């Protein structure tokens, strides 16, 4: 399998199956975010809602792109964790996957809405921190800048969900003050008026689709982390793009680099340009068509990927200078260097299909535990049509915006906080079920430290056993 011997092929297959299991659990853990409102407002029968959510979750994976997936990978520079010992790579991904699966299953069994995103981020950071404790590694094992961006996204999104849902429900109360039906709880098994039902079903579909486009990428990122780490020769670069195309791109970057270094107005940027010189020189040598043909065809994909990332990282620092936009040559160099990401930021179609199926099928199973929590235990009163619609609209828009920005977001916390905000708008703090809110907040606070500690410990154990 991918040129590995039988034993490593089996281990690789097991790792890929574990990613599918993680995404499967993610599906039934987070299904409640989309279907709770339509079920508790009698807008759809439970199995109809779950089936719709599963299909749209799967479809969302296909249109989500790879920005969030690459954000997950870039939190932990794979190049610093991959060495010639494949067992070390297997230990890394096993630590991440076991931690993520354990925490997701544990919170599901306790019927506590928890964040798969927090879980995954904590597991990756734990491995990175543990790796930095090994001799001769230093701080390079964690991309703290990217981790900060992801952490801020996860921190702000539930607060954003609470405030926006509260504001939206308050606005609806003013705009539709003469339409009392919108603010009523369902009567028995009677469905809501058609227009309200249409809105609720539409928002359910939007949350499901948005969830697939964002959370599905986390599975894609994990799978690419495994493939790049264990089989770099095959997956470090997108082999659908010809080496001739890369050669031309690198030559164009070299031209812009020469112009930038020769331009007197670029003098303030010389220190940053020097950091780009070495990886650019290596790329030019690795992609030189004038070298021996056999050697050119077998240019190590892993080395090319490494130098692309180093070059992009060096040119990104140009944006830190206020005078950057005033130097056309510098802007051209940065844009051309960024264009190299098409070779590294990708995912094979079969990976997307596997994740879409895992997430979609998982969505249709095991959903009831969290649905009951969201529908009955966050607020003290039954969910009204307006509350359900407000929470779903906020969740769908927040997730979609995060996907567009390439940041992972907690669907669970956005929706849960949206429900809480809607309940708060209707009856203040007395309308919130404090014990459940406390449990959700506790899970939110504990997820990162628990997952960091568990994955880091597992990683060090695996390294000591197989090192």
Residue pairs with C-beta under 8 A, 6 or more apart in sequence:
1 9
1 12
1 13
2 9
2 12
2 231
2 234
3 231
3 233
3 234
4 12
4 86
4 230
4 231
8 86
8 230
11 90
12 90
12 226
12 230
12 231
15 90
15 93
15 94
15 97
15 226
15 230
16 223
16 226
16 354
18 94
18 97
18 98
18 101
19 97
19 219
19 222
19 223
19 226
19 355
19 358
20 219
20 354
20 355
20 358
21 97
21 101
21 358
22 97
22 100
22 101
22 104
22 116
22 219
22 222
23 215
23 216
23 218
23 219
23 355
23 358
23 359
23 362
24 358
24 359
24 361
24 362
24 365
25 101
25 104
25 105
25 108
25 116
25 362
26 104
26 116
26 215
26 218
26 219
26 359
26 362
27 54
27 57
27 358
27 359
27 360
27 361
27 362
27 363
27 364
27 365
28 108
28 362
28 363
28 364
28 365
28 366
28 367
29 104
29 107
29 108
29 114
29 116
29 366
29 370
29 412
30 116
30 211
30 215
30 363
30 370
30 411
30 412
31 50
31 53
31 54
31 362
31 363
31 364
31 366
31 367
31 370
31 371
32 113
32 367
32 369
32 370
32 371
32 373
32 374
32 375
32 412
32 415
33 113
33 207
33 211
33 374
33 395
33 411
33 412
33 414
33 415
33 416
34 49
34 53
34 57
34 204
34 205
34 207
34 208
34 211
34 392
34 415
35 44
35 46
35 49
35 50
35 53
35 204
35 208
35 367
35 371
36 370
36 371
36 374
36 375
36 383
36 415
36 419
37 43
37 200
37 203
37 204
37 375
37 383
37 387
37 388
37 389
37 391
37 392
38 44
38 49
38 200
38 201
38 204
38 388
39 45
39 46
39 49
39 371
39 375
40 186
40 375
40 376
40 382
40 383
40 388
41 186
41 192
41 196
41 197
41 200
41 383
41 384
41 385
41 388
42 186
42 189
42 190
42 191
42 192
43 49
43 191
43 192
43 196
43 197
43 200
43 201
43 204
44 52
44 201
44 204
46 368
46 371
49 204
50 363
50 364
50 367
51 364
52 201
52 204
52 205
52 208
53 204
53 205
53 208
53 363
53 364
54 208
54 360
54 361
54 362
54 363
54 364
55 360
56 205
56 208
56 209
56 212
57 208
57 209
57 211
57 212
57 216
57 356
57 359
57 360
57 363
58 212
58 356
58 357
58 359
58 360
58 363
59 209
59 212
59 356
60 208
60 209
60 210
60 211
60 212
60 213
60 214
60 216
61 212
61 213
61 216
61 217
61 219
61 220
61 352
61 355
61 356
61 359
61 360
62 352
62 356
63 213
64 212
64 213
64 214
64 216
64 217
64 403
65 213
65 217
65 403
66 217
66 220
66 345
66 346
66 347
67 217
67 345
67 403
67 405
67 406
68 214
68 217
68 218
68 221
68 402
68 403
68 406
68 407
68 408
69 217
69 218
69 220
69 221
69 224
69 347
70 221
70 341
70 345
70 406
71 146
71 149
71 150
71 221
71 406
71 407
71 408
72 120
72 121
72 124
72 150
72 217
72 218
72 221
72 222
72 225
72 408
73 221
73 224
73 225
73 228
74 143
74 146
75 121
75 124
75 125
75 128
75 142
75 143
75 146
75 147
75 150
76 124
76 125
76 127
76 128
76 141
76 142
76 143
76 225
77 140
77 141
77 143
77 309
78 225
78 228
78 229
79 302
79 305
79 306
79 309
80 131
80 137
80 140
80 141
81 88
81 89
81 92
81 127
81 128
81 131
81 141
81 229
82 88
82 89
82 228
82 229
82 232
82 302
83 89
86 230
87 466
88 463
88 466
88 467
89 226
89 229
89 230
90 230
90 462
91 459
91 462
91 463
91 466
92 127
92 131
92 229
92 459
92 462
93 222
93 225
93 226
93 229
93 230
94 458
94 462
95 123
95 126
95 127
95 130
95 455
95 456
95 458
95 459
95 462
96 120
96 123
96 124
96 127
96 222
96 225
96 455
97 123
97 222
98 455
98 458
99 119
99 122
99 123
99 126
99 451
99 454
99 455
99 458
100 116
100 119
100 120
100 123
100 451
102 454
103 114
103 119
103 122
103 447
103 450
103 451
103 454
104 114
104 116
104 119
107 113
107 114
107 443
108 114
108 366
108 369
108 370
109 369
110 439
111 369
111 370
111 372
111 373
112 373
112 439
112 440
112 443
113 370
113 373
113 374
113 412
113 413
113 415
113 416
113 440
113 443
114 412
114 440
114 443
114 444
114 447
115 154
115 410
115 411
115 412
115 413
115 443
115 444
115 447
116 215
116 218
116 410
116 411
116 412
117 154
117 215
117 218
117 408
117 409
117 410
117 411
118 154
118 410
118 413
118 444
118 447
118 448
118 451
119 447
119 451
120 218
120 222
120 408
121 147
121 150
121 151
121 154
121 408
121 448
121 451
122 447
122 448
122 449
122 450
122 451
122 452
122 455
123 451
123 452
123 454
123 455
124 455
125 142
125 147
125 448
125 451
125 452
125 455
126 451
126 452
126 453
126 454
126 455
126 456
126 457
126 459
127 455
127 456
127 459
128 141
128 142
129 141
129 142
129 452
129 456
130 455
130 456
130 457
130 459
130 460
131 137
131 141
131 459
132 138
132 139
132 140
132 141
132 142
133 460
134 463
149 407
150 407
150 408
153 402
153 405
153 407
153 408
153 409
154 408
154 409
154 410
154 413
157 398
157 402
157 409
157 410
157 413
157 414
158 410
158 413
158 414
158 416
158 417
158 444
159 417
160 398
160 414
161 391
161 394
161 395
161 398
161 413
161 414
161 415
161 416
161 417
161 418
161 421
162 417
162 418
162 420
162 421
162 424
163 421
164 394
164 398
164 418
164 421
165 390
165 391
165 394
165 417
165 418
165 419
165 420
165 421
165 422
165 425
166 421
166 422
166 424
166 425
168 390
168 393
168 394
168 422
169 386
169 387
169 390
169 421
169 422
169 425
169 426
170 425
172 182
172 386
172 389
172 390
173 183
173 386
173 425
176 182
176 183
176 386
181 192
181 193
181 196
181 385
182 196
182 384
182 385
182 386
183 384
183 385
183 386
183 426
184 384
184 385
185 381
185 382
185 383
185 384
186 192
186 382
186 385
191 197
192 200
192 385
196 385
196 389
199 389
200 385
200 388
200 389
200 392
203 388
203 389
203 392
203 393
203 396
204 392
206 392
206 393
206 396
206 400
207 392
207 395
207 396
207 399
207 411
207 415
208 363
209 396
210 395
210 396
210 399
210 400
210 403
210 411
211 399
211 411
212 356
212 359
212 360
213 399
213 400
213 403
214 399
214 402
214 403
214 408
214 409
214 411
215 359
215 408
215 411
216 352
216 355
216 356
216 359
217 403
217 408
218 408
219 355
219 358
219 359
220 347
220 351
220 352
220 355
223 347
223 351
223 354
223 355
224 235
224 347
224 351
227 234
227 235
227 351
228 235
228 236
228 305
232 301
232 302
232 305
233 300
233 301
233 302
234 301
235 301
235 348
236 301
236 302
236 304
236 305
236 344
237 301
237 304
237 305
237 343
237 344
238 342
238 343
238 344
238 346
239 301
240 346
241 342
241 343
243 287
243 296
243 297
243 299
244 289
246 287
246 304
246 343
247 287
247 288
247 289
249 336
249 339
249 340
250 280
250 283
250 284
250 287
251 284
252 336
253 280
253 283
253 311
253 333
253 336
253 337
253 340
254 280
254 284
256 329
256 332
256 333
256 336
257 273
257 276
257 277
257 280
257 333
259 329
259 332
260 266
260 269
260 273
260 327
260 329
260 330
260 332
260 333
261 270
261 273
263 327
263 329
265 326
265 327
266 273
266 327
266 329
266 330
268 321
268 323
269 318
269 321
269 324
269 327
269 330
272 314
272 315
272 317
272 318
272 321
273 314
275 314
275 317
276 311
276 314
276 315
276 333
276 337
278 310
279 306
279 307
279 308
279 310
279 311
279 314
280 307
280 311
282 303
282 307
283 304
283 307
283 308
283 311
285 291
286 299
286 300
286 303
286 304
286 307
287 296
287 299
287 304
288 296
289 296
304 343
305 343
305 344
308 340
308 341
308 343
308 344
309 344
311 337
311 340
312 337
312 338
312 340
312 341
314 337
315 333
315 334
315 337
315 338
316 334
318 324
318 330
318 333
318 334
319 334
324 330
324 331
324 334
325 331
370 412
373 436
374 415
374 416
374 419
375 383
377 433
377 436
378 416
378 419
378 420
378 423
378 432
378 433
378 436
378 437
378 440
379 387
379 419
379 420
379 422
379 423
379 426
379 427
379 431
379 432
379 433
380 423
380 427
380 430
380 431
380 432
380 433
381 423
381 426
381 427
381 431
383 419
384 426
386 422
387 419
387 422
387 423
387 426
388 422
390 418
390 421
390 422
390 425
391 415
391 418
391 419
391 421
391 422
392 415
392 418
394 414
394 418
394 421
395 411
395 414
395 415
395 418
398 409
398 414
399 409
399 411
399 414
402 408
402 409
403 409
413 440
413 444
416 440
420 432
420 437
423 431
423 432
424 431
424 432
